Amino acid sequence: MPGLRKRSYRGVRTYLEARVITRGGLLRHPRFPRTDLVRYADAPHREARALVVLDPGAPAALIDRLRRDEHPGVRAWMADDPRLGVPRVIELLDDEELAAAAARNPNLPVGVMERGRRRAVGTTVPASPRRGAARRRHGGSVGSVRRRA
């Protein structure tokens, strides 16, 4: 389907050439191309390389390679991708520029999250349930407690 490929290229080109603050909205548009973006992995422009993560067909090895890209923006886009393995995600937590993106990765083990939380608050107290969660489950609001009659 040559027409589809040409249209796909136009959508990416529009995004890459846009110089407006709302250009990120193009990425959420339902007709923005999501396939064949792996061809931009070696593009000279960092914005094009970052688009590779949007391609569901991009292999994990390519995502892993781009997480070591020269540009921190490209590395950040790759850091929270679920195709990265657990060891890579944990490794990225030590990188000051990428720690926040790596912490959003769904492959980050719960134990690692809890250790990071405890280290951030400077305590070894185990995590407590969300305040008010039980009250909301049983019909009360966050600020109220149901009284038994």
C-alpha positions as a Markdown table, in Angstrom:
| # | Residue | x | y | z |
|---|---|---|---|---|
| 1 | Met | 0.0 | 0.0 | 0.0 |
| 2 | Pro | 2.2 | 2.8 | -1.2 |
| 3 | Gly | -0.5 | 5.5 | -0.4 |
| 4 | Leu | -0.5 | 4.5 | 3.3 |
| 5 | Arg | 3.2 | 4.8 | 3.6 |
| 6 | Lys | 3.2 | 8.2 | 2.0 |
| 7 | Arg | 0.5 | 9.4 | 4.3 |
| 8 | Ser | 2.3 | 7.9 | 7.2 |
| 9 | Tyr | 5.5 | 9.8 | 6.3 |
| 10 | Arg | 3.5 | 13.1 | 5.9 |
| 11 | Gly | 2.2 | 12.8 | 9.5 |
| 12 | Val | 5.6 | 12.3 | 10.9 |
| 13 | Arg | 7.1 | 15.1 | 8.8 |
| 14 | Thr | 4.3 | 17.4 | 10.0 |
| 15 | Tyr | 5.2 | 16.6 | 13.6 |
| 16 | Leu | 9.0 | 17.0 | 13.0 |
| 17 | Glu | 8.6 | 20.3 | 11.2 |
| 18 | Ala | 6.0 | 21.8 | 13.6 |
| 19 | Arg | 7.4 | 24.7 | 15.6 |
| 20 | Val | 4.4 | 25.3 | 17.9 |
| 21 | Ile | 3.9 | 24.6 | 21.5 |
| 22 | Thr | 1.0 | 22.2 | 20.7 |
| 23 | Arg | 2.9 | 19.9 | 18.4 |
| 24 | Gly | 2.9 | 17.2 | 21.1 |
| 25 | Gly | -0.8 | 16.9 | 20.6 |
| 26 | Leu | -0.2 | 15.4 | 17.1 |
| 27 | Leu | 1.3 | 12.3 | 18.8 |
| 28 | Arg | -2.1 | 11.7 | 20.5 |
| 29 | His | -4.1 | 12.1 | 17.3 |
| 30 | Pro | -5.7 | 8.8 | 16.4 |
| 31 | Arg | -4.5 | 9.0 | 12.8 |
| 32 | Phe | -0.8 | 9.7 | 13.7 |
| 33 | Pro | 1.2 | 6.8 | 12.3 |
| 34 | Arg | 2.2 | 4.1 | 14.8 |
| 35 | Thr | 3.8 | 1.7 | 12.5 |
| 36 | Asp | 7.0 | 1.7 | 10.5 |
| 37 | Leu | 8.6 | 4.2 | 12.9 |
| 38 | Val | 11.7 | 2.0 | 13.4 |
| 39 | Arg | 13.1 | 3.4 | 10.2 |
| 40 | Tyr | 13.8 | 6.6 | 12.2 |
| 41 | Ala | 16.1 | 4.9 | 14.6 |
| 42 | Asp | 19.2 | 6.2 | 12.9 |
| 43 | Ala | 17.8 | 9.6 | 11.9 |
| 44 | Pro | 20.0 | 12.6 | 12.5 |
| 45 | His | 17.2 | 14.4 | 14.3 |
| 46 | Arg | 16.6 | 13.5 | 17.9 |
| 47 | Glu | 12.9 | 14.0 | 17.7 |
| 48 | Ala | 12.7 | 11.4 | 14.9 |
| 49 | Arg | 14.7 | 8.9 | 16.9 |
| 50 | Ala | 12.4 | 9.4 | 19.9 |
| 51 | Leu | 9.4 | 8.4 | 17.8 |
| 52 | Val | 10.6 | 4.8 | 17.5 |
| 53 | Val | 9.2 | 4.1 | 21.0 |
| 54 | Leu | 5.6 | 4.7 | 19.6 |
| 55 | Asp | 6.0 | 1.8 | 17.1 |
| 56 | Pro | 4.5 | -1.4 | 18.7 |
| 57 | Gly | 6.6 | -3.4 | 16.3 |
| 58 | Ala | 9.9 | -1.9 | 17.5 |
| 59 | Pro | 12.0 | -4.7 | 18.9 |
| 60 | Ala | 13.2 | -4.6 | 22.5 |
| 61 | Ala | 16.8 | -4.6 | 21.4 |
| 62 | Leu | 16.3 | -1.4 | 19.4 |
| 63 | Ile | 14.6 | 0.3 | 22.4 |
| 64 | Asp | 17.5 | -0.8 | 24.5 |
| 65 | Arg | 20.0 | 0.6 | 22.0 |
| 66 | Leu | 18.2 | 4.0 | 21.9 |
| 67 | Arg | 18.1 | 4.2 | 25.7 |
| 68 | Arg | 21.9 | 4.9 | 25.3 |
| 69 | Asp | 21.3 | 7.6 | 22.7 |
| 70 | Glu | 23.5 | 10.7 | 22.8 |
| 71 | His | 20.5 | 12.9 | 23.5 |
| 72 | Pro | 18.9 | 12.8 | 26.9 |
| 73 | Gly | 15.4 | 13.4 | 25.5 |
| 74 | Val | 15.6 | 10.3 | 23.4 |
| 75 | Arg | 16.9 | 8.3 | 26.4 |
| 76 | Ala | 14.0 | 9.6 | 28.5 |
| 77 | Trp | 11.4 | 8.5 | 26.0 |
| 78 | Met | 12.9 | 5.0 | 26.0 |
| 79 | Ala | 13.3 | 4.7 | 29.8 |
| 80 | Asp | 9.7 | 4.2 | 30.6 |
| 81 | Asp | 9.0 | 1.8 | 27.7 |
| 82 | Pro | 7.7 | -1.7 | 28.9 |
| 83 | Arg | 10.0 | -3.4 | 26.3 |
| 84 | Leu | 13.0 | -2.6 | 28.5 |
| 85 | Gly | 13.9 | -5.5 | 30.8 |
| 86 | Val | 14.0 | -5.2 | 34.6 |
| 87 | Pro | 17.8 | -5.1 | 34.8 |
| 88 | Arg | 17.9 | -2.1 | 32.4 |
| 89 | Val | 15.1 | -0.3 | 34.2 |
| 90 | Ile | 16.9 | -0.7 | 37.5 |
| 91 | Glu | 20.1 | 0.5 | 35.9 |
| 92 | Leu | 18.4 | 3.7 | 34.7 |
| 93 | Leu | 17.3 | 4.6 | 38.2 |
| 94 | Asp | 20.9 | 5.4 | 39.0 |
| 95 | Asp | 21.0 | 8.0 | 36.1 |
| 96 | Glu | 20.0 | 11.4 | 37.5 |
| 97 | Glu | 18.6 | 12.5 | 34.1 |
| 98 | Leu | 16.5 | 9.3 | 33.6 |
| 99 | Ala | 15.5 | 8.3 | 37.0 |
| 100 | Ala | 12.0 | 9.8 | 36.9 |
| 101 | Ala | 11.3 | 8.2 | 33.5 |
| 102 | Ala | 12.6 | 4.9 | 34.7 |
| 103 | Ala | 10.4 | 5.1 | 37.8 |
| 104 | Arg | 7.4 | 5.2 | 35.5 |
| 105 | Asn | 8.3 | 2.0 | 33.8 |
| 106 | Pro | 5.7 | -0.7 | 34.4 |
| 107 | Asn | 8.4 | -3.3 | 34.7 |
| 108 | Leu | 9.9 | -1.7 | 37.8 |
| 109 | Pro | 9.5 | -4.3 | 40.6 |
| 110 | Val | 7.4 | -3.3 | 43.6 |
| 111 | Gly | 10.2 | -4.1 | 45.9 |
| 112 | Val | 12.5 | -1.6 | 44.1 |
| 113 | Met | 9.7 | 1.0 | 44.3 |
| 114 | Glu | 9.3 | 0.5 | 48.0 |
| 115 | Arg | 13.0 | 0.8 | 48.7 |
| 116 | Gly | 13.2 | 4.0 | 46.7 |
| 117 | Arg | 10.2 | 5.4 | 48.6 |
| 118 | Arg | 11.7 | 4.5 | 52.0 |
| 119 | Arg | 15.1 | 6.0 | 50.9 |
| 120 | Ala | 13.3 | 9.2 | 49.8 |
| 121 | Val | 11.5 | 9.7 | 53.1 |
| 122 | Gly | 14.5 | 8.5 | 55.1 |
| 123 | Thr | 12.7 | 5.7 | 57.0 |
| 124 | Thr | 12.5 | 2.0 | 57.1 |
| 125 | Val | 8.8 | 1.9 | 58.0 |
| 126 | Pro | 6.8 | -0.4 | 55.7 |
| 127 | Ala | 4.4 | 1.2 | 53.3 |
| 128 | Ser | 0.9 | 1.9 | 54.8 |
| 129 | Pro | -2.4 | 1.6 | 53.0 |
| 130 | Arg | -3.7 | 4.7 | 51.4 |
| 131 | Arg | -5.4 | 6.9 | 53.9 |
| 132 | Gly | -9.2 | 6.8 | 53.5 |
| 133 | Ala | -9.2 | 3.9 | 51.1 |
| 134 | Ala | -11.1 | 1.6 | 53.5 |
| 135 | Arg | -13.6 | 4.3 | 54.3 |
| 136 | Arg | -14.3 | 5.0 | 50.6 |
| 137 | Arg | -14.7 | 1.3 | 50.0 |
| 138 | His | -17.4 | 1.1 | 52.7 |
| 139 | Gly | -19.3 | 4.1 | 51.6 |
| 140 | Gly | -17.7 | 6.9 | 53.6 |
| 141 | Ser | -15.8 | 9.9 | 52.1 |
| 142 | Val | -12.2 | 10.7 | 52.7 |
| 143 | Gly | -13.1 | 13.3 | 55.4 |
| 144 | Ser | -15.9 | 11.4 | 57.2 |
| 145 | Val | -16.2 | 8.3 | 59.2 |
| 146 | Arg | -19.4 | 6.3 | 59.2 |
| 147 | Arg | -20.8 | 5.7 | 62.6 |
| 148 | Arg | -22.5 | 2.5 | 63.5 |
| 149 | Ala | -26.0 | 2.9 | 64.8 |
